[in-house]
Amino acid sequence: MRIAFLTTEFITESYFSGGLANYLDRVGRALVRQGHRVDIFVVSDRNEQFDHEGVTVFRVKSTLHTHYLAKKLRLTLRVLLGSFALRRAVLRRHRACPIDIVQARNYRGTGYALAKTKEIPVVTRLSSFAPLCGPPTDSARIWMNGSPSISS
């Protein structure tokens, strides 16, 4: 099977924050050892594809405009833009190499836009809770504001 994962963090990224990134790394490599083909799509500041221990990693650029409304709705826009950027990248890959199933995480809505297309089955992993409004956690604050390697 070709299995894809959608995420906002992975161990190859300088800003990854721990549990989810390590989970995806371990599960991805284990699936490869079992003979599956694994693609990881991670929201990034650039578009790039590379191999990481048998797992194909796609960095997917997501842009955020800086006008007044974007500043007021920064997190919501970042979530939506990231989700739609991941959808475009996954569908492009699916057309080249059909994907059998996608696992998305509930945190920050990575699979929201892809699930709407119904082209590929999307399974959502419920791993954490973070509201789209209210004070963000430290890791969410880094993700929202970017790090030195991520442009806002």
C-alpha positions in Angstrom: 0.0 0.0 0.0 1.0 3.6 -0.5 0.2 5.4 2.8 0.5 9.2 3.3 0.6 11.2 6.5 -0.3 14.9 6.8 1.4 16.9 9.5 2.7 20.2 10.7 5.8 18.7 12.3 8.3 16.0 11.4 11.7 15.1 12.7 13.5 16.5 9.6 12.2 20.0 10.4 14.2 22.4 12.6 11.0 23.4 14.5 9.5 20.0 15.3 8.3 19.7 18.9 8.4 16.1 19.9 5.8 13.4 20.2 3.9 13.6 16.9 7.1 14.0 14.8 8.7 11.0 16.5 5.6 8.9 16.2 5.4 9.6 12.4 9.1 8.8 12.0 8.8 5.5 13.9 5.5 4.4 12.2 6.7 5.5 8.7 9.9 3.5 9.0 8.1 0.5 10.4 5.6 0.6 7.5 8.5 0.8 5.0 10.1 -2.3 6.6 6.8 -4.1 6.1 6.9 -3.3 2.4 4.6 -0.3 2.2 5.4 3.0 0.5 5.2 5.9 2.8 4.9 9.6 2.0 5.0 12.3 4.7 3.6 15.8 3.8 4.7 18.5 6.2 3.8 22.2 6.2 6.9 24.2 5.5 8.3 27.4 4.2 9.3 25.8 0.9 8.4 23.1 -1.5 10.9 20.2 -1.5 10.9 16.4 -1.8 13.6 14.1 -0.3 14.1 10.6 1.1 14.4 10.0 4.9 15.3 6.4 5.7 13.0 5.0 3.0 10.1 7.5 3.7 9.5 10.2 1.0 9.1 13.5 2.7 7.3 16.4 0.9 7.8 19.9 2.4 4.8 21.9 1.4 4.9 25.6 1.3 2.0 27.5 2.9 1.7 31.2 2.5 0.1 33.7 4.9 -0.8 37.2 3.6 0.0 40.0 6.0 -2.9 42.4 5.6 -5.1 43.6 8.5 -7.6 40.7 8.4 -4.8 38.1 8.3 -3.3 39.6 11.4 -6.6 39.3 13.2 -7.3 35.8 12.0 -3.6 34.6 11.8 -4.1 31.2 13.3 -7.3 30.3 11.5 -5.8 31.4 8.2 -2.6 29.5 8.8 -4.6 26.4 9.6 -6.7 26.7 6.4 -3.9 27.7 4.1 -1.8 24.8 5.4 -4.6 22.4 4.9 -5.2 23.5 1.4 -1.5 23.5 0.5 -1.3 19.9 1.8 -4.3 18.9 -0.2 -2.7 20.3 -3.4 0.5 18.5 -2.8 -1.2 15.2 -1.9 -3.5 15.2 -5.0 -0.5 16.0 -7.2 1.4 13.0 -5.7 -1.8 10.9 -5.9 -2.1 11.5 -9.7 1.5 10.5 -10.2 1.6 7.6 -7.7 -1.8 6.6 -6.4 -2.1 6.8 -2.6 -4.3 4.2 -1.0 -5.0 5.9 2.3 -4.0 9.1 4.2 -3.6 9.6 7.9 -4.1 13.2 9.0 -3.9 14.5 12.5 -6.8 16.4 14.1 -4.4 19.1 15.5 -4.5 22.2 13.3 -6.8 20.5 10.7 -4.2 19.1 8.4 -6.7 16.8 6.6 -9.6 19.2 6.5 -9.3 20.2 2.9 -8.3 16.8 1.6 -11.2 15.1 3.3 -13.6 17.4 1.4 -12.4 16.0 -2.0 -13.3 12.4 -1.2 -10.7 11.2 -3.8 -8.6 9.3 -1.2 -9.8 7.8 2.1 -8.6 10.1 5.0 -8.3 8.7 8.5 -7.9 11.3 11.2 -5.7 10.5 14.2 -7.1 12.1 17.4 -4.0 13.0 19.3 -4.5 16.4 21.0 -6.8 19.3 21.5 -6.1 22.9 20.6 -8.8 25.5 20.0 -8.6 27.9 17.1 -9.1 30.7 19.5 -7.8 31.5 22.9 -4.2 31.6 24.2 -1.9 29.2 22.3 0.5 26.7 23.8 4.2 27.3 23.5 4.6 24.8 20.5 1.5 26.3 18.8 2.9 29.8 19.3 6.2 28.8 17.6 4.2 27.2 14.8 1.9 30.3 14.4 4.7 32.8 14.5 7.3 30.8 12.8 10.9 30.2 13.8 14.0 31.6 12.3 13.8 29.0 9.5 10.1 29.7 8.8 8.8 33.0 7.2 5.5 34.3 8.5 
